[in-house]
Each structure stands twice: as C-alpha cells, then as structure tokens.
Amino acid sequence: MKRFLSTKEVAEYLNINEKMVYSLVSDKGLPATKVTGKWLFPRHLVDQWIDAHTLNYPESKSILPRYQGLLIITGSNDILLDKTIALFNTLYNEHLAVFANLGSMGGLRALRQHLCHIASSHLLQENEAEYNFDFALKELDKIPAVVNFCKREQGILIQKDNPKDITGIADLARPGTRIVNRALGTGTRLLLDHELKKAKISTGKIDGYHHEVHRHLDVGLEILSGRADAGPGIRAVAAMLDIGFLPLRWERYDLLISKERFFDEGIQKFLGLLQEDDFRQLVNTSYGYDLQLSGKMVYPGSPVEE
C-alpha cells in the first residue's frame, strides 16, 4: 500500500473533486505536505483526519467490567494529571490508576466504547464560552457527569528570548518560522485551528503545521532543541523547560465520567483526592494552573475565566 497519495488519488479516496481537496487542506486541516511543488498526502494521516471528523459512531456492545481496583483514565494529557495519578498510586496501594494519551476526542470515544472510567477533555466550543458539553452530546448522545480537574493557561510555546520575535498567531505564518503541532483530535489542536480561523490564516501557509507530536512536553522539547520555533501548548511546559510562552486563554480541563459508573470506588477516591492538600501541593512547583473549580461538578453555563 502506498504511503503517500497524490491530489488526484486523495480526491478519489474521499470521493470529492480535486478543487475540494485544496479547500480541505486550507480550511479543514487535511494533512498534506508539498514536495518539489506537488502536494502529497500521508495515507495514515488522512485516515486519522477522517476518524477525527467522524460523528455518530455505532454504539459499542461491550460493557466495562465491574471495578476491581484498576482505574482507567484516557484522553488529553497534562503534567498535573500525570502527577496526580502518581500520587493516587502512592496513597492507595490496593488500587492502580493508568492513563492512555488519546487526545480529548479519543478520550470521549473510549468513554463511549466503555474502555475507560474517566475521560479528560478540554474541547473548546464554537461560542468560546463553554467546554466539552456539545462534543460529549454528539459523541455519547447524552451528557456524562463532568467534574473540573483544573483550569490551565493555554498559549504558544516559543524559544527562550523569542529570537524570531513571535508576538501572536499571525506570526506563525511568517516565512522562516517553523512550528510543531499537536495531533488531530486534541483540544490543543482544536484551539490552534480555532485561532487560525479567526485570524483568517490558511494552515497551508504555516511551515510545520503537519509536524505532529503526542504530548505538550514533546512540543516544548522540539522548541527547546531548535527543531521548531513555536507550537501550541500549556504554560506549565514553558516553565518546566525554561522556554518562552505567549498566552491565548485560560481553559477548563475536565474529567468526564459516565453516570452509571460515577460511584465506582476508584472514581470516588480519585475525585476525593482533588480536595486534599497532597493534591494541591503538587501545584506549588507548576505554573499556569488554577484550582478554584477543581473537584467540583460543572454544568452548561458554568462561568469560565479568561
């Protein structure tokens, strides 16, 4: 099987005309790269793009087994969440929490398929005033229980001392500037695409737009190494790696739980940990976090601070 598709081949693959392919590249983020003046489309990334834009998956017939000490969390990755899982495993020897980094949309799909107990997500809705509920309703056909884990500051990670003089989203399309990006289906990628759309910037004009990594920390490491000049990420990574940061917004980072499993022992222990001093002390060495809503149920219309 060919690794790369031509414009004609990807048009046939998607059953659209070739002109529509260019529109999907510029407006919808269809993964593509230009080699010797011709567009090439990595087949595996095209498949990921289709998966990320698919609605109304068939309902899974499987049921998550009765809780027996293994707590499964999937979705969007976060430094503070990693520390909290480690703390949980230290405090509760009879339980084990594990995490799968699938991105926010991947977490919702795992929740729908009964593959996890908790999905972590920070999907910004079109109105810019709410998170996760519309996406959960489309993916799950019902609103799950939503508990805030934290608020965190999202922005653009840049090299220390900002040698490329990047001051905003528009500068990412400037010639000579190369970015690193997060994968499709992540809330961070969604936020970047949202900001680019607002600024009327075509993704095809951004060098490195399709260079994807899986974690916030990976974005920071690409910038620290000099392989990229900028990339979307959270302030905590900039603080950890001592690189630059341009803030975009404070976002709500939530834990989504099916109401049928909400009172499972492991879930309740994990949520209870968010009220403990041991958890809140984890933030002392991190930056860009706000725990004002942490551990509290949130509903459509809950206040969001910028």
C-alpha positions as CSV (number, residue, x, y, z in Angstrom):
1,M,0.0,0.0,0.0
2,K,1.3,3.4,-0.9
3,R,2.3,5.7,2.0
4,F,1.5,8.9,0.1
5,L,-1.4,9.8,-2.1
6,S,-1.4,12.4,-4.9
7,T,-4.0,15.1,-5.1
8,K,-5.9,13.0,-7.6
9,E,-5.7,9.9,-5.5
10,V,-6.8,11.5,-2.3
11,A,-9.7,13.1,-4.2
12,E,-10.7,9.6,-5.4
13,Y,-10.2,8.2,-1.9
14,L,-12.5,10.8,-0.4
15,N,-14.9,10.8,-3.4
16,I,-14.6,14.5,-4.0
17,N,-13.3,16.7,-6.8
18,E,-9.7,17.9,-6.8
19,K,-10.6,21.5,-6.1
20,M,-12.3,20.5,-2.9
21,V,-9.1,18.8,-1.7
22,Y,-7.3,22.2,-1.7
23,S,-10.1,23.7,0.3
24,L,-9.9,20.9,2.9
25,V,-6.2,21.5,3.2
26,S,-6.6,25.2,3.9
27,D,-9.9,25.3,5.8
28,K,-10.2,21.9,7.5
29,G,-6.6,20.9,8.2
30,L,-6.5,17.9,5.8
31,P,-2.9,16.6,6.4
32,A,-0.6,17.3,3.4
33,T,2.9,18.2,2.5
34,K,4.5,19.9,-0.5
35,V,7.4,18.2,-2.2
36,T,9.0,19.7,-5.4
37,G,5.9,21.8,-5.8
38,K,3.4,19.0,-5.6
39,W,1.0,18.1,-2.8
40,L,1.4,14.7,-1.2
41,F,-1.0,13.3,1.4
42,P,0.3,10.7,4.0
43,R,-2.3,8.0,3.9
44,H,-2.2,7.2,7.6
45,L,-2.7,10.9,8.5
46,V,-5.6,11.1,6.1
47,D,-7.2,8.1,7.8
48,Q,-6.7,9.8,11.2
49,W,-8.2,13.0,9.8
50,I,-11.3,11.1,8.7
51,D,-11.6,9.4,12.1
52,A,-11.2,12.7,13.9
53,H,-14.1,14.2,11.9
54,T,-16.5,11.2,12.2
55,L,-19.7,11.7,14.1
56,N,-22.3,9.1,15.3
57,Y,-20.1,6.1,15.8
58,P,-22.1,2.9,16.3
59,E,-22.7,2.1,20.0
60,S,-20.3,-0.5,21.4
61,K,-22.0,-3.6,22.9
62,S,-19.1,-4.1,25.3
63,I,-19.5,-3.1,29.0
64,L,-16.7,-2.0,31.2
65,P,-16.1,-4.8,33.8
66,R,-17.0,-4.3,37.4
67,Y,-14.4,-2.1,39.2
68,Q,-11.8,-4.3,40.8
69,G,-9.0,-1.9,41.6
70,L,-7.9,-0.8,38.1
71,L,-8.8,2.8,37.3
72,I,-8.5,3.6,33.6
73,I,-8.2,7.3,32.5
74,T,-7.9,8.3,28.9
75,G,-7.9,11.5,26.9
76,S,-6.0,14.7,27.0
77,N,-2.6,14.6,28.6
78,D,-1.5,17.1,31.3
79,I,1.5,17.4,33.6
80,L,-0.6,17.9,36.7
81,L,-2.8,14.9,35.8
82,D,0.4,12.8,35.5
83,K,1.5,13.9,39.0
84,T,-2.0,13.2,40.4
85,I,-2.1,9.7,39.0
86,A,1.3,9.0,40.6
87,L,0.0,10.4,43.9
88,F,-3.1,8.2,43.7
89,N,-1.0,5.1,43.1
90,T,1.3,6.1,46.1
91,L,-1.6,6.7,48.5
92,Y,-3.9,3.8,47.5
93,N,-1.8,0.6,47.3
94,E,-4.9,-1.6,46.7
95,H,-5.7,0.5,43.5
96,L,-3.9,1.2,40.3
97,A,-4.6,4.2,38.0
98,V,-3.3,4.1,34.4
99,F,-3.5,6.7,31.7
100,A,-3.8,6.4,27.9
101,N,-2.9,9.6,25.9
102,L,-5.6,9.6,23.2
103,G,-6.3,13.3,23.0
104,S,-9.6,14.8,24.1
105,M,-11.7,13.3,21.3
106,G,-10.0,9.9,21.7
107,G,-11.0,10.0,25.4
108,L,-14.6,10.6,24.6
109,R,-14.6,7.7,22.1
110,A,-13.0,5.4,24.7
111,L,-15.7,6.5,27.2
112,R,-18.4,5.8,24.6
113,Q,-16.9,2.3,23.9
114,H,-16.7,1.5,27.7
115,L,-12.9,1.3,27.6
116,C,-12.3,3.7,30.4
117,H,-13.7,5.0,33.7
118,I,-12.7,8.7,33.2
119,A,-12.0,10.8,30.1
120,S,-10.0,14.0,30.4
121,S,-11.0,16.7,27.9
122,H,-10.7,20.4,27.1
123,L,-12.6,20.9,23.8
124,L,-13.5,24.5,23.2
125,Q,-17.0,25.0,21.8
126,E,-17.7,27.4,19.0
127,N,-19.2,30.1,21.3
128,E,-15.8,30.3,23.1
129,A,-17.7,30.4,26.4
130,E,-18.0,26.6,27.2
131,Y,-16.1,23.4,27.0
132,N,-16.8,19.7,26.3
133,F,-20.6,19.5,26.6
134,D,-21.5,19.8,22.9
135,F,-18.8,17.3,22.0
136,A,-19.9,14.9,24.6
137,L,-23.5,15.1,23.5
138,K,-22.5,14.4,19.9
139,E,-20.2,11.6,20.8
140,L,-22.2,9.9,23.6
141,D,-25.8,11.0,22.8
142,K,-26.0,12.2,26.4
143,I,-24.2,14.4,28.8
144,P,-22.0,12.5,31.3
145,A,-21.0,13.7,34.7
146,V,-18.5,16.4,34.3
147,V,-16.0,17.3,37.1
148,N,-13.4,20.0,36.7
149,F,-9.8,18.9,37.2
150,C,-8.3,22.3,36.9
151,K,-8.1,25.5,34.8
152,R,-4.9,25.9,32.9
153,E,-3.3,28.5,30.7
154,Q,-3.0,27.6,27.0
155,G,-0.9,29.5,24.5
156,I,2.0,29.3,22.1
157,L,5.3,27.9,23.3
158,I,8.3,29.8,21.8
159,Q,12.1,29.7,22.1
160,K,13.6,31.4,25.0
161,D,14.2,35.1,24.5
162,N,12.0,34.9,21.4
163,P,14.6,35.2,18.7
164,K,12.0,35.0,15.9
165,D,10.1,37.9,17.5
166,I,6.8,36.0,17.5
167,T,4.1,38.1,19.2
168,G,0.9,36.5,18.0
169,I,-0.9,33.9,15.9
170,A,-0.3,35.7,12.7
171,D,3.4,35.4,13.1
172,L,3.2,31.6,12.8
173,A,2.6,32.0,9.0
174,R,5.6,34.3,8.6
175,P,8.3,33.0,6.2
176,G,11.2,31.5,8.1
177,T,9.1,30.4,11.1
178,R,8.5,26.7,11.6
179,I,6.0,25.3,14.1
180,V,5.4,21.9,15.7
181,N,1.8,20.9,16.2
182,R,-0.4,18.6,18.3
183,A,-2.3,15.7,16.8
184,L,-5.9,15.8,15.3
185,G,-8.5,15.2,18.0
186,T,-6.6,17.0,20.7
187,G,-8.2,20.0,22.4
188,T,-4.9,22.0,21.8
189,R,-5.0,21.4,18.1
190,L,-8.7,22.4,18.1
191,L,-7.8,25.7,19.9
192,L,-5.0,26.4,17.4
193,D,-7.2,25.8,14.4
194,H,-9.9,28.0,16.0
195,E,-7.4,30.9,16.5
196,L,-6.1,30.5,12.9
197,K,-9.6,30.5,11.5
198,K,-10.4,33.7,13.5
199,A,-7.2,35.3,12.1
200,K,-8.1,34.1,8.6
201,I,-4.8,32.3,8.2
202,S,-4.6,29.3,5.9
203,T,-2.9,26.3,7.5
204,G,-1.2,25.6,4.2
205,K,0.9,28.8,4.7
206,I,2.3,27.5,8.0
207,D,5.6,25.6,7.9
208,G,5.5,22.6,10.2
209,Y,1.7,22.6,10.6
210,H,1.5,18.9,9.9
211,H,4.6,18.0,12.1
212,E,2.6,16.4,14.9
213,V,3.7,15.2,18.4
214,H,1.7,13.5,21.1
215,R,2.3,15.4,24.3
216,H,2.6,19.0,25.4
217,L,6.0,18.2,26.7
218,D,7.0,16.9,23.2
219,V,6.1,20.3,21.7
220,G,8.3,22.0,24.3
221,L,11.2,19.6,23.6
222,E,11.0,20.3,19.8
223,I,11.3,24.0,20.5
224,L,14.0,23.6,23.1
225,S,16.1,21.6,20.7
226,G,15.7,24.2,17.9
227,R,13.8,21.9,15.6
228,A,10.8,24.3,15.8
229,D,10.3,27.9,16.6
230,A,6.9,27.7,18.1
231,G,4.0,25.4,18.9
232,P,0.7,25.2,20.8
233,G,0.9,24.2,24.5
234,I,0.4,25.0,28.2
235,R,2.3,27.4,30.3
236,A,3.4,24.6,32.7
237,V,5.7,23.1,29.9
238,A,7.2,26.5,29.3
239,A,8.0,26.9,33.0
240,M,9.4,23.3,33.2
241,L,11.7,23.8,30.2
242,D,12.5,27.5,30.7
243,I,11.3,28.5,27.3
244,G,9.0,31.4,26.2
245,F,5.2,31.5,26.3
246,L,2.6,33.6,24.6
247,P,-0.8,33.3,26.4
248,L,-4.0,32.7,24.5
249,R,-6.6,31.8,27.1
250,W,-7.4,30.1,30.4
251,E,-9.3,26.9,29.7
252,R,-11.4,24.4,31.7
253,Y,-9.8,21.0,31.8
254,D,-12.5,18.5,32.8
255,L,-13.0,14.9,33.8
256,L,-15.9,13.2,32.1
257,I,-17.5,10.1,33.7
258,S,-20.5,8.0,32.7
259,K,-23.2,8.5,35.3
260,E,-23.6,4.7,35.6
261,R,-20.0,4.3,36.8
262,F,-19.7,7.6,38.8
263,F,-19.9,5.9,42.2
264,D,-17.3,3.2,41.5
265,E,-14.8,3.1,44.4
266,G,-11.8,4.1,42.3
267,I,-13.5,7.0,40.7
268,Q,-14.7,8.4,44.0
269,K,-11.2,8.0,45.6
270,F,-9.7,9.8,42.6
271,L,-12.2,12.7,42.7
272,G,-11.8,12.9,46.5
273,L,-8.1,13.3,46.1
274,L,-8.7,16.6,44.3
275,Q,-9.9,18.1,47.6
276,E,-6.8,17.0,49.6
277,D,-3.8,19.1,50.5
278,D,-1.5,16.5,49.0
279,F,-3.0,17.2,45.6
280,R,-3.0,21.0,45.9
281,Q,0.6,20.9,47.0
282,L,1.5,19.4,43.6
283,V,0.8,22.8,42.0
284,N,3.4,24.6,44.1
285,T,6.1,23.6,41.5
286,S,3.9,24.1,38.5
287,Y,2.7,27.2,36.7
288,G,-0.4,28.1,34.7
289,Y,-2.9,26.2,36.9
290,D,-5.9,27.4,38.8
291,L,-7.6,25.0,41.2
292,Q,-10.6,27.2,42.1
293,L,-13.1,24.8,40.4
294,S,-11.1,21.6,41.0
295,G,-13.1,18.7,42.2
296,K,-16.5,20.5,41.5
297,M,-19.2,19.4,39.2
298,V,-19.7,21.7,36.3
299,Y,-22.8,22.2,34.1
300,P,-23.6,24.1,30.9
301,G,-23.4,27.8,31.7
302,S,-20.7,27.4,34.4
303,P,-18.5,30.5,34.5
304,V,-15.3,30.4,32.5
305,E,-12.5,32.8,33.4
306,E,-10.3,34.0,30.5
